Amino acid sequence: MYNVAFVEDEKCVAQKGCRLCIMFCPEADCIRLDTRKMKAFVVVDRCKGCELCVVVCNAAKHQAILMAPVNGATGEIMLDKQKAEAAALGQAYQG
C-alpha cells in the first residue's frame, strides 16, 4: 500500500480561484480541475504521494487535501484506513 492525495470536495475552493495544488504539483496532469463541479481532483495513477499539494493547501488554510492509502491491486482509495508510510521525495520520483 502507498499513499495518494485525495481532495475533499466540500473543502476545496477552486471555484473561488484557488488552484494552488494544481500549480505546485510536480507531476504533470496529476491534479486537475473538474470544470463541472469546479473542484480539484487527483488522478490516482499519476500521484507519487509526495504531499506537496497538502503542504500548499494547508498553507492557504483550506486543508482540503489529505493523504490516504490506495490498494495497489484495485486502485481504490481507502479513506477509512490508517495512512501508509509516506514516500520521501527522493523515493517518490525514482523511476
N, C-alpha and C positions, 0 to 999 in steps of 0.2 A: 504494500500500500504506500501511496505517496500523497502529498497534499497538493491541492489546486485551489485557485481563488474562486470565490462564489460571491456574486453581487446580490445583496438583499434589495429587491425592487422597492420596498416601502421606504427605504432609507436613501436610495440613490436620487441625486438631484441633477442628473444630466439634463433634464428638461429645462432647468434654470441656467444652463450654460456650462456647468462643471463637467469637464471631460478629462480631468487630470489623470485618472487611471489609464485612459486610452492613450494619452500623450506620452506618459512616462514609462509604459510597459516596454521592456527591451525586446520582446518577442513580437515580430510583425504579425498583425492580424489576430492577436490573441484576445484582446479585449475590444469589443465592437459596440456600436450604438444600435440598439433596436429602434428603428425610426417609427415604428407603430406605437410603441409604449414610451419612447424617448427615455429609455433606461439603458445603462451599460450592461453587457453580458460577456461572459468568458467562454471562449472556445476551448473546451476541456483538453482536447488532444494537442493543443498548442501551448498550454500553460506549463511552465517549468517549475512552478512553486517557489519562485524567488522572493515573493512577498513585497516587492517594491510597490505594487498597487495598493496594498494595505497601508503601507507607510504614508504614501501621498494622500490617500483618502482620509486617514486618521489625522494627518497634519492639517487638512482642510476642515476638520471637526465634523465630518459626515459619518464616519465609521460604518460605511455601507458594505464594505468588503470583508469577508472572513476567509480563513483558510480551512479547508475540510478535506478529509481523506477521500480518495477515489478508489474504487475497485478496479484494479488493473485489467481484469478479465472482461468486465462488462462496461467499464467507463462510467459507472453510476457514482454520483457524488453522495456520500453518506453523511448527511448533515447531523444525524443523531449520534455519530460515533466520535470517540476521542481523536484529536488530531494525531496524525502520524508524525514521525520525526521530520523536521523542516530540512530542506536541502540548503546547504551552504551555497552562496552564489557561484563559487567555482564548480561545485557538483552539478548545479542546475544547467550549466552551459557546457558540459563535457559531452561532445558528440551527439 
